Amino acid sequence: MICRENHAYPPSMAEISDYIHNPLWDTFCAYLEKNYRVKPALAFSKCSWEPGWNIRFQKGGRSLCTVYPRENTFAVMVVIGRKEKERFEAALPSFRPEIQQIYRDTQEGNGQKWLMIELENHDVLYEDVKRMLEIRASGKVRLSSAPE
């Protein structure tokens, strides 16, 4: 069992997978590696929002998303920055009400919104997160939540 807050002991990816204990985690990692050619990078955060070990996925030196492992689940943080804001807001009505609410409730800082989405299973919310990552990575907007 890992201790997310123990800076002295970086967990392995296998330990993180065991801690999350959710098959969606492996599916999500495989999706990111296949579609964006990114590898997970372990990082320790001292931020007050959610301190501890997290997993960052970067594409071209730019953050695609950060994953916060939790027992039996995980949260994905996607930053909607100045570059994505207009495209994301244009597509926002096609997202699930939960994503729309998270977006509305998240304060903007420095032209960015840091959206934290908890994922527990492979559902429409998961598909919405994938669409958010498409916008973040390339600016392409898929208007449907239907799985690929």
N, CA, C and O atoms as a GROMACS GRO file, in nm:
protein
  592
    1MET      N    1   0.085  -0.119   0.000
    1MET     CA    2   0.000   0.000   0.000
    1MET      C    3   0.089   0.124   0.000
    1MET      O    4   0.187   0.132   0.074
    2ILE      N    5   0.054   0.220  -0.081
    2ILE     CA    6   0.134   0.342  -0.090
    2ILE      C    7   0.081   0.447   0.006
    2ILE      O    8  -0.034   0.444   0.048
    3CYS      N    9   0.169   0.538   0.037
    3CYS     CA   10   0.130   0.658   0.112
    3CYS      C   11   0.154   0.775   0.018
    3CYS      O   12   0.268   0.815  -0.005
    4ARG      N   13   0.047   0.829  -0.035
    4ARG     CA   14   0.058   0.937  -0.134
    4ARG      C   15   0.132   1.058  -0.081
    4ARG      O   16   0.193   1.132  -0.159
    5GLU      N   17   0.127   1.081   0.049
    5GLU     CA   18   0.186   1.202   0.107
    5GLU      C   19   0.332   1.184   0.148
    5GLU      O   20   0.395   1.279   0.195
    6ASN      N   21   0.388   1.064   0.132
    6ASN     CA   22   0.526   1.037   0.173
    6ASN      C   23   0.622   1.074   0.061
    6ASN      O   24   0.642   0.997  -0.034
    7HIS      N   25   0.682   1.191   0.071
    7HIS     CA   26   0.773   1.242  -0.030
    7HIS      C   27   0.898   1.155  -0.043
    7HIS      O   28   0.958   1.148  -0.150
    8ALA      N   29   0.937   1.089   0.065
    8ALA     CA   30   1.060   1.010   0.066
    8ALA      C   31   1.046   0.878  -0.010
    8ALA      O   32   1.146   0.815  -0.044
    9TYR      N   33   0.925   0.836  -0.035
    9TYR     CA   34   0.905   0.707  -0.101
    9TYR      C   35   0.819   0.722  -0.227
    9TYR      O   36   0.696   0.723  -0.218
   10PRO      N   37   0.884   0.736  -0.344
   10PRO     CA   38   0.805   0.743  -0.467
   10PRO      C   39   0.752   0.605  -0.504
   10PRO      O   40   0.829   0.510  -0.518
   11PRO      N   41   0.622   0.592  -0.519
   11PRO     CA   42   0.564   0.462  -0.554
   11PRO      C   43   0.592   0.426  -0.700
   11PRO      O   44   0.614   0.513  -0.784
   12SER      N   45   0.592   0.298  -0.727
   12SER     CA   46   0.605   0.252  -0.866
   12SER      C   47   0.469   0.264  -0.934
   12SER      O   48   0.367   0.282  -0.868
   13MET      N   49   0.469   0.254  -1.066
   13MET     CA   50   0.342   0.257  -1.138
   13MET      C   51   0.256   0.137  -1.102
   13MET      O   52   0.134   0.147  -1.098
   14ALA      N   53   0.320   0.023  -1.074
   14ALA     CA   54   0.244  -0.096  -1.032
   14ALA      C   55   0.178  -0.072  -0.897
   14ALA      O   56   0.063  -0.112  -0.877
   15GLU      N   57   0.247  -0.005  -0.805
   15GLU     CA   58   0.188   0.026  -0.675
   15GLU      C   59   0.072   0.124  -0.689
   15GLU      O   60  -0.029   0.112  -0.621
   16ILE      N   61   0.089   0.220  -0.778
   16ILE     CA   62  -0.020   0.316  -0.802
   16ILE      C   63  -0.141   0.243  -0.860
   16ILE      O   64  -0.254   0.268  -0.819
   17SER      N   65  -0.117   0.154  -0.954
   17SER     CA   66  -0.227   0.077  -1.014
   17SER      C   67  -0.298  -0.007  -0.908
   17SER      O   68  -0.421  -0.015  -0.907
   18ASP      N   69  -0.221  -0.070  -0.819
   18ASP     CA   70  -0.281  -0.148  -0.710
   18ASP      C   71  -0.361  -0.059  -0.616
   18ASP      O   72  -0.468  -0.098  -0.569
   19TYR      N   73  -0.310   0.061  -0.589
   19TYR     CA   74  -0.377   0.155  -0.499
   19TYR      C   75  -0.510   0.203  -0.559
   19TYR      O   76  -0.612   0.206  -0.492
   20ILE      N   77  -0.506   0.238  -0.687
   20ILE     CA   78  -0.628   0.283  -0.755
   20ILE      C   79  -0.726   0.167  -0.768
   20ILE      O   80  -0.847   0.184  -0.751
   21HIS      N   81  -0.674   0.049  -0.796
   21HIS     CA   82  -0.754  -0.075  -0.800
   21HIS      C   83  -0.882  -0.058  -0.882
   21HIS      O   84  -0.992  -0.093  -0.838
   22ASN      N   85  -0.863  -0.004  -1.002
   22ASN     CA   86  -0.976   0.021  -1.091
   22ASN      C   87  -0.928  -0.005  -1.234
   22ASN      O   88  -0.834   0.060  -1.278
   23PRO      N   89  -0.991  -0.097  -1.306
   23PRO     CA   90  -0.945  -0.128  -1.442
   23PRO      C   91  -0.947  -0.008  -1.536
   23PRO      O   92  -0.876  -0.007  -1.637
   24LEU      N   93  -1.027   0.093  -1.505
   24LEU     CA   94  -1.032   0.212  -1.590
   24LEU      C   95  -0.896   0.283  -1.592
   24LEU      O   96  -0.861   0.345  -1.692
   25TRP      N   97  -0.820   0.274  -1.484
   25TRP     CA   98  -0.688   0.338  -1.477
   25TRP      C   99  -0.598   0.285  -1.589
   25TRP      O  100  -0.538   0.363  -1.663
   26ASP      N  101  -0.589   0.154  -1.601
   26ASP     CA  102  -0.505   0.094  -1.705
   26ASP      C  103  -0.558   0.128  -1.844
   26ASP      O  104  -0.480   0.152  -1.936
   27THR      N  105  -0.690   0.129  -1.859
   27THR     CA  106  -0.752   0.167  -1.987
   27THR      C  107  -0.717   0.311  -2.023
   27THR      O  108  -0.683   0.340  -2.137
   28PHE      N  109  -0.725   0.400  -1.924
   28PHE     CA  110  -0.695   0.542  -1.946
   28PHE      C  111  -0.549   0.561  -1.985
   28PHE      O  112  -0.519   0.634  -2.080
   29CYS      N  113  -0.457   0.497  -1.913
   29CYS     CA  114  -0.314   0.508  -1.946
   29CYS      C  115  -0.286   0.456  -2.086
   29CYS      O  116  -0.212   0.519  -2.162
   30ALA      N  117  -0.345   0.343  -2.122
   30ALA     CA  118  -0.326   0.286  -2.255
   30ALA      C  119  -0.381   0.381  -2.362
   30ALA      O  120  -0.320   0.398  -2.468
   31TYR      N  121  -0.495   0.442  -2.335
   31TYR     CA  122  -0.554   0.538  -2.429
   31TYR      C  123  -0.458   0.656  -2.452
   31TYR      O  124  -0.435   0.695  -2.566
   32LEU      N  125  -0.404   0.711  -2.343
   32LEU     CA  126  -0.313   0.826  -2.355
   32LEU      C  127  -0.186   0.788  -2.431
   32LEU      O  128  -0.140   0.863  -2.517
   33GLU      N  129  -0.131   0.672  -2.400
   33GLU     CA  130  -0.008   0.629  -2.467
   33GLU      C  131  -0.032   0.604  -2.616
   33GLU      O  132   0.052   0.641  -2.698
   34LYS      N  133  -0.144   0.543  -2.650
   34LYS     CA  134  -0.174   0.512  -2.790
   34LYS      C  135  -0.208   0.638  -2.870
   34LYS      O  136  -0.155   0.657  -2.980
   35ASN      N  137  -0.294   0.723  -2.816
   35ASN     CA  138  -0.344   0.837  -2.893
   35ASN      C  139  -0.255   0.961  -2.888
   35ASN      O  140  -0.256   1.041  -2.981
   36TYR      N  141  -0.177   0.977  -2.781
   36TYR     CA  142  -0.095   1.097  -2.767
   36TYR      C  143   0.054   1.066  -2.756
   36TYR      O  144   0.137   1.157  -2.750
   37ARG      N  145   0.087   0.937  -2.752
   37ARG     CA  146   0.227   0.893  -2.740
   37ARG      C  147   0.295   0.958  -2.621
   37ARG      O  148   0.406   1.011  -2.631
   38VAL      N  149   0.228   0.953  -2.509
   38VAL     CA  150   0.282   1.008  -2.385
   38VAL      C  151   0.302   0.896  -2.284
   38VAL      O  152   0.232   0.794  -2.287
   39LYS      N  153   0.398   0.917  -2.197
   39LYS     CA  154   0.426   0.822  -2.090
   39LYS      C  155   0.398   0.891  -1.957
   39LYS      O  156   0.416   1.012  -1.945
   40PRO      N  157   0.354   0.815  -1.858
   40PRO     CA  158   0.328   0.875  -1.727
   40PRO      C  159   0.459   0.917  -1.660
   40PRO      O  160   0.560   0.847  -1.669
   41ALA      N  161   0.456   1.032  -1.593
   41ALA     CA  162   0.570   1.081  -1.516
   41ALA      C  163   0.524   1.108  -1.374
   41ALA      O  164   0.432   1.187  -1.352
   42LEU      N  165   0.587   1.044  -1.281
   42LEU     CA  166   0.552   1.059  -1.140
   42LEU      C  167   0.605   1.192  -1.089
   42LEU      O  168   0.718   1.230  -1.117
   43ALA      N  169   0.523   1.263  -1.013
   43ALA     CA  170   0.563   1.392  -0.956
   43ALA      C  171   0.503   1.406  -0.817
   43ALA      O  172   0.395   1.354  -0.789
   44PHE      N  173   0.575   1.476  -0.731
   44PHE     CA  174   0.524   1.502  -0.597
   44PHE      C  175   0.483   1.648  -0.589
   44PHE      O  176   0.561   1.737  -0.622
   45SER      N  177   0.361   1.670  -0.546
   45SER     CA  178   0.308   1.805  -0.536
   45SER      C  179   0.289   1.844  -0.390
   45SER      O  180   0.238   1.766  -0.310
   46LYS      N  181   0.331   1.965  -0.357
   46LYS     CA  182   0.310   2.018  -0.223
   46LYS      C  183   0.196   2.120  -0.221
   46LYS      O  184   0.175   2.189  -0.121
   47CYS      N  185   0.123   2.128  -0.331
   47CYS     CA  186   0.014   2.226  -0.339
   47CYS      C  187  -0.094   2.194  -0.236
   47CYS      O  188  -0.112   2.079  -0.196
   48SER      N  189  -0.163   2.295  -0.195
   48SER     CA  190  -0.266   2.277  -0.092
   48SER      C  191  -0.391   2.209  -0.145
   48SER      O  192  -0.470   2.155  -0.068
   49TRP      N  193  -0.410   2.211  -0.277
   49TRP     CA  194  -0.531   2.154  -0.336
   49TRP      C  195  -0.536   2.003  -0.313
   49TRP      O  196  -0.634   1.952  -0.258
   50GLU      N  197  -0.432   1.932  -0.353
   50GLU     CA  198  -0.426   1.788  -0.332
   50GLU      C  199  -0.278   1.748  -0.328
   50GLU      O  200  -0.222   1.704  -0.429
   51PRO      N  201  -0.216   1.762  -0.211
   51PRO     CA  202  -0.074   1.730  -0.200
   51PRO      C  203  -0.048   1.580  -0.212
   51PRO      O  204  -0.135   1.498  -0.181
   52GLY      N  205   0.071   1.547  -0.256
   52GLY     CA  206   0.110   1.407  -0.266
   52GLY      C  207   0.153   1.368  -0.406
   52GLY      O  208   0.168   1.453  -0.494
   53TRP      N  209   0.173   1.239  -0.424
   53TRP     CA  210   0.217   1.187  -0.552
   53TRP      C  211   0.105   1.194  -0.655
   53TRP      O  212  -0.010   1.161  -0.626
   54ASN      N  213   0.140   1.238  -0.775
   54ASN     CA  214   0.046   1.239  -0.886
   54ASN      C  215   0.119   1.194  -1.012
   54ASN      O  216   0.241   1.175  -1.011
   55ILE      N  217   0.045   1.178  -1.117
   55ILE     CA  218   0.102   1.131  -1.243
   55ILE      C  219   0.071   1.234  -1.350
   55ILE      O  220  -0.045   1.268  -1.374
   56ARG      N  221   0.176   1.282  -1.414
   56ARG     CA  222   0.160   1.384  -1.518
   56ARG      C  223   0.181   1.321  -1.656
   56ARG      O  224   0.266   1.235  -1.676
   57PHE      N  225   0.099   1.369  -1.747
   57PHE     CA  226   0.113   1.330  -1.887
   57PHE      C  227   0.137   1.458  -1.966
   57PHE      O  228   0.054   1.549  -1.965
   58GLN      N  229   0.252   1.465  -2.035
   58GLN     CA  230   0.286   1.584  -2.112
   58GLN      C  231   0.306   1.547  -2.258
   58GLN      O  232   0.354   1.439  -2.292
   59LYS      N  233   0.269   1.641  -2.343
   59LYS     CA  234   0.289   1.624  -2.488
   59LYS      C  235   0.360   1.749  -2.538
   59LYS      O  236   0.308   1.860  -2.527
   60GLY      N  237   0.478   1.730  -2.593
   60GLY     CA  238   0.554   1.843  -2.645
   60GLY      C  239   0.590   1.944  -2.538
   60GLY      O  240   0.591   2.064  -2.564
   61GLY      N  241   0.618   1.897  -2.416
   61GLY     CA  242   0.655   1.986  -2.307
   61GLY      C  243   0.537   2.058  -2.244
   61GLY      O  244   0.555   2.140  -2.154
   62ARG      N  245   0.419   2.028  -2.290
   62ARG     CA  246   0.298   2.093  -2.240
   62ARG      C  247   0.211   1.990  -2.168
   62ARG      O  248   0.194   1.878  -2.215
   63SER      N  249   0.158   2.030  -2.055
   63SER     CA  250   0.075   1.938  -1.977
   63SER      C  251  -0.052   1.901  -2.053
   63SER      O  252  -0.127   1.987  -2.098
   64LEU      N  253  -0.074   1.771  -2.066
   64LEU     CA  254  -0.199   1.722  -2.123
   64LEU      C  255  -0.301   1.705  -2.011
   64LEU      O  256  -0.414   1.751  -2.020
   65CYS      N  257  -0.257   1.638  -1.903
   65CYS     CA  258  -0.341   1.624  -1.784
   65CYS      C  259  -0.254   1.575  -1.669
   65CYS      O  260  -0.143   1.527  -1.688
   66THR      N  261  -0.308   1.587  -1.549
   66THR     CA  262  -0.246   1.534  -1.429
   66THR      C  263  -0.347   1.444  -1.362
   66THR      O  264  -0.465   1.480  -1.350
   67VAL      N  265  -0.302   1.328  -1.318
   67VAL     CA  266  -0.391   1.232  -1.253
   67VAL      C  267  -0.356   1.222  -1.106
   67VAL      O  268  -0.240   1.210  -1.068
   68TYR      N  269  -0.459   1.227  -1.023
   68TYR     CA  270  -0.445   1.215  -0.879
   68TYR      C  271  -0.503   1.081  -0.837
   68TYR      O  272  -0.624   1.061  -0.840
   69PRO      N  273  -0.414   0.988  -0.797
   69PRO     CA  274  -0.463   0.855  -0.757
   69PRO      C  275  -0.537   0.860  -0.625
   69PRO      O  276  -0.498   0.931  -0.532
   70ARG      N  277  -0.644   0.785  -0.618
   70ARG     CA  278  -0.724   0.771  -0.497
   70ARG      C  279  -0.760   0.624  -0.484
   70ARG      O  280  -0.752   0.549  -0.581
   71GLU      N  281  -0.798   0.583  -0.366
   71GLU     CA  282  -0.836   0.443  -0.348
   71GLU      C  283  -0.960   0.411  -0.431
   71GLU      O  284  -1.064   0.475  -0.415
   72ASN      N  285  -0.948   0.313  -0.519
   72ASN     CA  286  -1.056   0.263  -0.605
   72ASN      C  287  -1.102   0.359  -0.713
   72ASN      O  288  -1.200   0.332  -0.783
   73THR      N  289  -1.034   0.470  -0.729
   73THR     CA  290  -1.072   0.567  -0.830
   73THR      C  291  -0.953   0.660  -0.857
   73THR      O  292  -0.847   0.643  -0.798
   74PHE      N  293  -0.972   0.755  -0.945
   74PHE     CA  294  -0.870   0.856  -0.968
   74PHE      C  295  -0.938   0.981  -1.023
   74PHE      O  296  -1.046   0.975  -1.081
   75ALA      N  297  -0.870   1.094  -1.004
   75ALA     CA  298  -0.921   1.220  -1.056
   75ALA      C  299  -0.825   1.270  -1.163
   75ALA      O  300  -0.703   1.256  -1.151
   76VAL      N  301  -0.882   1.326  -1.268
   76VAL     CA  302  -0.802   1.380  -1.378
   76VAL      C  303  -0.819   1.531  -1.377
   76VAL      O  304  -0.931   1.583  -1.379
   77MET      N  305  -0.706   1.602  -1.375
   77MET     CA  306  -0.711   1.748  -1.384
   77MET      C  307  -0.671   1.788  -1.526
   77MET      O  308  -0.562   1.755  -1.574
   78VAL      N  309  -0.762   1.859  -1.590
   78VAL     CA  310  -0.737   1.911  -1.724
   78VAL      C  311  -0.743   2.062  -1.714
   78VAL      O  312  -0.840   2.118  -1.664
   79VAL      N  313  -0.639   2.128  -1.762
   79VAL     CA  314  -0.635   2.274  -1.760
   79VAL      C  315  -0.690   2.326  -1.892
   79VAL      O  316  -0.643   2.288  -2.000
   80ILE      N  317  -0.790   2.411  -1.882
   80ILE     CA  318  -0.842   2.480  -2.000
   80ILE      C  319  -0.779   2.619  -1.997
   80ILE      O  320  -0.816   2.705  -1.917
   81GLY      N  321  -0.683   2.638  -2.086
   81GLY     CA  322  -0.608   2.764  -2.090
   81GLY      C  323  -0.663   2.860  -2.193
   81GLY      O  324  -0.766   2.836  -2.256
   82ARG      N  325  -0.592   2.970  -2.209
   82ARG     CA  326  -0.635   3.073  -2.304
   82ARG      C  327  -0.651   3.017  -2.446
   82ARG      O  328  -0.744   3.052  -2.518
   83LYS      N  329  -0.558   2.928  -2.485
   83LYS     CA  330  -0.561   2.873  -2.621
   83LYS      C  331  -0.685   2.787  -2.646
   83LYS      O  332  -0.737   2.783  -2.757
   84GLU      N  333  -0.731   2.718  -2.542
   84GLU     CA  334  -0.843   2.624  -2.558
   84GLU      C  335  -0.978   2.684  -2.521
   84GLU      O  336  -1.082   2.629  -2.557
   85LYS      N  337  -0.977   2.794  -2.450
   85LYS     CA  338  -1.100   2.845  -2.388
   85LYS      C  339  -1.214   2.863  -2.488
   85LYS      O  340  -1.325   2.815  -2.464
   86GLU      N  341  -1.188   2.931  -2.598
   86GLU     CA  342  -1.296   2.959  -2.694
   86GLU      C  343  -1.352   2.829  -2.754
   86GLU      O  344  -1.473   2.811  -2.763
   87ARG      N  345  -1.262   2.739  -2.794
   87ARG     CA  346  -1.307   2.611  -2.851
   87ARG      C  347  -1.382   2.528  -2.748
   87ARG      O  348  -1.485   2.467  -2.779
   88PHE      N  349  -1.330   2.526  -2.625
   88PHE     CA  350  -1.395   2.447  -2.522
   88PHE      C  351  -1.533   2.503  -2.489
   88PHE      O  352  -1.629   2.428  -2.478
   89GLU      N  353  -1.542   2.635  -2.474
   89GLU     CA  354  -1.672   2.694  -2.441
   89GLU      C  355  -1.772   2.675  -2.555
   89GLU      O  356  -1.892   2.662  -2.528
   90ALA      N  357  -1.727   2.674  -2.679
   90ALA     CA  358  -1.817   2.648  -2.792
   90ALA      C  359  -1.872   2.505  -2.786
   90ALA      O  360  -1.986   2.480  -2.823
   91ALA      N  361  -1.789   2.412  -2.740
   91ALA     CA  362  -1.830   2.271  -2.731
   91ALA      C  363  -1.899   2.238  -2.600
   91ALA      O  364  -1.961   2.132  -2.588
   92LEU      N  365  -1.891   2.326  -2.500
   92LEU     CA  366  -1.941   2.297  -2.366
   92LEU      C  367  -2.085   2.246  -2.363
   92LEU      O  368  -2.113   2.154  -2.286
   93PRO      N  369  -2.179   2.301  -2.442
   93PRO     CA  370  -2.316   2.248  -2.436
   93PRO      C  371  -2.328   2.101  -2.474
   93PRO      O  372  -2.426   2.036  -2.438
   94SER      N  373  -2.231   2.047  -2.546
   94SER     CA  374  -2.236   1.906  -2.586
   94SER      C  375  -2.178   1.813  -2.479
   94SER      O  376  -2.183   1.691  -2.493
   95PHE      N  377  -2.122   1.871  -2.373
   95PHE     CA  378  -2.067   1.790  -2.264
   95PHE      C  379  -2.176   1.757  -2.163
   95PHE      O  380  -2.280   1.823  -2.157
   96ARG      N  381  -2.150   1.654  -2.084
   96ARG     CA  382  -2.243   1.613  -1.977
   96ARG      C  383  -2.266   1.730  -1.881
   96ARG      O  384  -2.178   1.815  -1.864
   97PRO      N  385  -2.385   1.735  -1.819
   97PRO     CA  386  -2.413   1.841  -1.722
   97PRO      C  387  -2.309   1.849  -1.610
   97PRO      O  388  -2.280   1.957  -1.560
   98GLU      N  389  -2.252   1.734  -1.570
   98GLU     CA  390  -2.151   1.735  -1.464
   98GLU      C  391  -2.028   1.815  -1.506
   98GLU      O  392  -1.973   1.890  -1.426
   99ILE      N  393  -1.984   1.799  -1.630
   99ILE     CA  394  -1.868   1.873  -1.680
   99ILE      C  395  -1.902   2.021  -1.690
   99ILE      O  396  -1.821   2.107  -1.654
  100GLN      N  397  -2.022   2.051  -1.740
  100GLN     CA  398  -2.065   2.190  -1.750
  100GLN      C  399  -2.064   2.257  -1.612
  100GLN      O  400  -2.021   2.371  -1.598
  101GLN      N  401  -2.112   2.185  -1.512
  101GLN     CA  402  -2.117   2.239  -1.376
  101GLN      C  403  -1.977   2.259  -1.319
  101GLN      O  404  -1.948   2.362  -1.257
  102ILE      N  405  -1.890   2.162  -1.339
  102ILE     CA  406  -1.752   2.175  -1.293
  102ILE      C  407  -1.688   2.298  -1.357
  102ILE      O  408  -1.620   2.374  -1.289
  103TYR      N  409  -1.710   2.317  -1.486
  103TYR     CA  410  -1.653   2.432  -1.556
  103TYR      C  411  -1.707   2.563  -1.499
  103TYR      O  412  -1.631   2.656  -1.474
  104ARG      N  413  -1.838   2.569  -1.478
  104ARG     CA  414  -1.898   2.692  -1.423
  104ARG      C  415  -1.849   2.721  -1.282
  104ARG      O  416  -1.827   2.837  -1.245
  105ASP      N  417  -1.831   2.616  -1.202
  105ASP     CA  418  -1.794   2.633  -1.062
  105ASP      C  419  -1.645   2.660  -1.041
  105ASP      O  420  -1.604   2.703  -0.933
  106THR      N  421  -1.564   2.635  -1.142
  106THR     CA  422  -1.419   2.651  -1.128
  106THR      C  423  -1.380   2.795  -1.155
  106THR      O  424  -1.412   2.852  -1.260
  107GLN      N  425  -1.310   2.855  -1.059
  107GLN     CA  426  -1.264   2.992  -1.075
  107GLN      C  427  -1.152   2.998  -1.178
  107GLN      O  428  -1.070   2.907  -1.189
  108GLU      N  429  -1.150   3.106  -1.253
  108GLU     CA  430  -1.045   3.127  -1.351
  108GLU      C  431  -0.931   3.202  -1.285
  108GLU      O  432  -0.953   3.296  -1.209
  109GLY      N  433  -0.809   3.160  -1.315
  109GLY     CA  434  -0.690   3.228  -1.266
  109GLY      C  435  -0.586   3.234  -1.376
  109GLY      O  436  -0.553   3.132  -1.436
  110ASN      N  437  -0.535   3.352  -1.402
  110ASN     CA  438  -0.436   3.371  -1.509
  110ASN      C  439  -0.486   3.318  -1.643
  110ASN      O  440  -0.408   3.265  -1.722
  111GLY      N  441  -0.614   3.335  -1.668
  111GLY     CA  442  -0.671   3.292  -1.796
  111GLY      C  443  -0.691   3.142  -1.808
  111GLY      O  444  -0.713   3.091  -1.918
  112GLN      N  445  -0.683   3.069  -1.695
  112GLN     CA  446  -0.696   2.924  -1.698
  112GLN      C  447  -0.801   2.876  -1.599
  112GLN      O  448  -0.828   2.941  -1.498
  113LYS      N  449  -0.859   2.762  -1.631
  113LYS     CA  450  -0.946   2.691  -1.537
  113LYS      C  451  -0.889   2.552  -1.520
  113LYS      O  452  -0.865   2.481  -1.618
  114TRP      N  453  -0.867   2.514  -1.396
  114TRP     CA  454  -0.813   2.382  -1.365
  114TRP      C  455  -0.930   2.294  -1.325
  114TRP      O  456  -0.980   2.304  -1.213
  115LEU      N  457  -0.972   2.206  -1.416
  115LEU     CA  458  -1.090   2.123  -1.394
  115LEU      C  459  -1.050   1.987  -1.340
  115LEU      O  460  -0.967   1.917  -1.399
  116MET      N  461  -1.108   1.949  -1.227
  116MET     CA  462  -1.080   1.820  -1.163
  116MET      C  463  -1.203   1.732  -1.180
  116MET      O  464  -1.311   1.764  -1.132
  117ILE      N  465  -1.184   1.619  -1.249
  117ILE     CA  466  -1.294   1.527  -1.277
  117ILE      C  467  -1.261   1.390  -1.220
  117ILE      O  468  -1.159   1.330  -1.255
  118GLU      N  469  -1.347   1.342  -1.134
  118GLU     CA  470  -1.330   1.209  -1.074
  118GLU      C  471  -1.385   1.104  -1.170
  118GLU      O  472  -1.498   1.114  -1.218
  119LEU      N  473  -1.303   1.002  -1.197
  119LEU     CA  474  -1.346   0.894  -1.286
  119LEU      C  475  -1.350   0.763  -1.209
  119LEU      O  476  -1.254   0.724  -1.144
  120GLU      N  477  -1.465   0.697  -1.219
  120GLU     CA  478  -1.481   0.569  -1.150
  120GLU      C  479  -1.508   0.455  -1.247
  120GLU      O  480  -1.471   0.340  -1.221
  121ASN      N  481  -1.574   0.487  -1.361
  121ASN     CA  482  -1.604   0.381  -1.456
  121ASN      C  483  -1.605   0.436  -1.598
  121ASN      O  484  -1.600   0.557  -1.620
  122HIS      N  485  -1.611   0.345  -1.693
  122HIS     CA  486  -1.606   0.380  -1.834
  122HIS      C  487  -1.746   0.420  -1.878
  122HIS      O  488  -1.824   0.336  -1.926
  123ASP      N  489  -1.778   0.546  -1.862
  123ASP     CA  490  -1.911   0.596  -1.896
  123ASP      C  491  -1.897   0.723  -1.980
  123ASP      O  492  -1.789   0.753  -2.031
  124VAL      N  493  -2.006   0.795  -1.995
  124VAL     CA  494  -2.005   0.916  -2.077
  124VAL      C  495  -1.912   1.021  -2.018
  124VAL      O  496  -1.850   1.097  -2.093
  125LEU      N  497  -1.900   1.027  -1.887
  125LEU     CA  498  -1.809   1.123  -1.824
  125LEU      C  499  -1.664   1.094  -1.867
  125LEU      O  500  -1.588   1.187  -1.895
  126TYR      N  501  -1.629   0.968  -1.872
  126TYR     CA  502  -1.496   0.929  -1.921
  126TYR      C  503  -1.477   0.974  -2.066
  126TYR      O  504  -1.371   1.026  -2.101
  127GLU      N  505  -1.578   0.955  -2.148
  127GLU     CA  506  -1.571   0.998  -2.288
  127GLU      C  507  -1.556   1.150  -2.296
  127GLU      O  508  -1.484   1.200  -2.383
  128ASP      N  509  -1.622   1.223  -2.208
  128ASP     CA  510  -1.608   1.369  -2.206
  128ASP      C  511  -1.465   1.410  -2.170
  128ASP      O  512  -1.411   1.504  -2.229
  129VAL      N  513  -1.403   1.340  -2.077
  129VAL     CA  514  -1.264   1.371  -2.041
  129VAL      C  515  -1.175   1.349  -2.163
  129VAL      O  516  -1.085   1.429  -2.189
  130LYS      N  517  -1.198   1.243  -2.238
  130LYS     CA  518  -1.121   1.218  -2.359
  130LYS      C  519  -1.140   1.332  -2.460
  130LYS      O  520  -1.044   1.373  -2.525
  131ARG      N  521  -1.260   1.382  -2.472
  131ARG     CA  522  -1.286   1.495  -2.562
  131ARG      C  523  -1.215   1.621  -2.514
  131ARG      O  524  -1.164   1.698  -2.595
  132MET      N  525  -1.212   1.641  -2.383
  132MET     CA  526  -1.140   1.756  -2.327
  132MET      C  527  -0.992   1.748  -2.361
  132MET      O  528  -0.928   1.849  -2.393
  133LEU      N  529  -0.937   1.628  -2.354
  133LEU     CA  530  -0.796   1.609  -2.386
  133LEU      C  531  -0.770   1.633  -2.534
  133LEU      O  532  -0.663   1.683  -2.570
  134GLU      N  533  -0.865   1.598  -2.620
  134GLU     CA  534  -0.852   1.628  -2.763
  134GLU      C  535  -0.839   1.778  -2.784
  134GLU      O  536  -0.754   1.824  -2.860
  135ILE      N  537  -0.924   1.853  -2.717
  135ILE     CA  538  -0.920   1.999  -2.728
  135ILE      C  539  -0.787   2.051  -2.676
  135ILE      O  540  -0.724   2.136  -2.738
  136ARG      N  541  -0.746   2.000  -2.563
  136ARG     CA  542  -0.620   2.043  -2.500
  136ARG      C  543  -0.501   2.013  -2.591
  136ARG      O  544  -0.410   2.095  -2.603
  137ALA      N  545  -0.500   1.896  -2.653
  137ALA     CA  546  -0.385   1.853  -2.731
  137ALA      C  547  -0.378   1.914  -2.870
  137ALA      O  548  -0.271   1.949  -2.919
  138SER      N  549  -0.493   1.927  -2.935
  138SER     CA  550  -0.488   1.965  -3.076
  138SER      C  551  -0.586   2.072  -3.118
  138SER      O  552  -0.576   2.127  -3.227
  139GLY      N  553  -0.680   2.101  -3.033
  139GLY     CA  554  -0.780   2.200  -3.070
  139GLY      C  555  -0.897   2.143  -3.148
  139GLY      O  556  -0.990   2.216  -3.180
  140LYS      N  557  -0.893   2.014  -3.178
  140LYS     CA  558  -1.004   1.952  -3.248
  140LYS      C  559  -1.118   1.929  -3.151
  140LYS      O  560  -1.096   1.893  -3.035
  141VAL      N  561  -1.238   1.949  -3.197
  141VAL     CA  562  -1.355   1.933  -3.112
  141VAL      C  563  -1.447   1.828  -3.173
  141VAL      O  564  -1.496   1.844  -3.284
  142ARG      N  565  -1.470   1.721  -3.098
  142ARG     CA  566  -1.568   1.619  -3.138
  142ARG      C  567  -1.695   1.652  -3.062
  142ARG      O  568  -1.693   1.657  -2.939
  143LEU      N  569  -1.804   1.675  -3.131
  143LEU     CA  570  -1.927   1.720  -3.066
  143LEU      C  571  -2.008   1.608  -3.004
  143LEU      O  572  -2.102   1.636  -2.929
  144SER      N  573  -1.975   1.485  -3.030
  144SER     CA  574  -2.050   1.373  -2.975
  144SER      C  575  -1.976   1.311  -2.859
  144SER      O  576  -1.853   1.307  -2.857
  145SER      N  577  -2.052   1.261  -2.762
  145SER     CA  578  -1.993   1.188  -2.650
  145SER      C  579  -1.986   1.040  -2.677
  145SER      O  580  -1.946   0.962  -2.590
  146ALA      N  581  -2.022   0.999  -2.797
  146ALA     CA  582  -2.022   0.856  -2.831
  146ALA      C  583  -1.880   0.802  -2.829
  146ALA      O  584  -1.787   0.869  -2.876
  147PRO      N  585  -1.862   0.683  -2.776
  147PRO     CA  586  -1.728   0.623  -2.773
  147PRO      C  587  -1.673   0.604  -2.913
  147PRO      O  588  -1.748   0.588  -3.010
  148GLU      N  589  -1.540   0.605  -2.922
  148GLU     CA  590  -1.474   0.586  -3.052
  148GLU      C  591  -1.479   0.443  -3.094
  148GLU      O  592  -1.429   0.409  -3.201
   0.00000   0.00000   0.00000
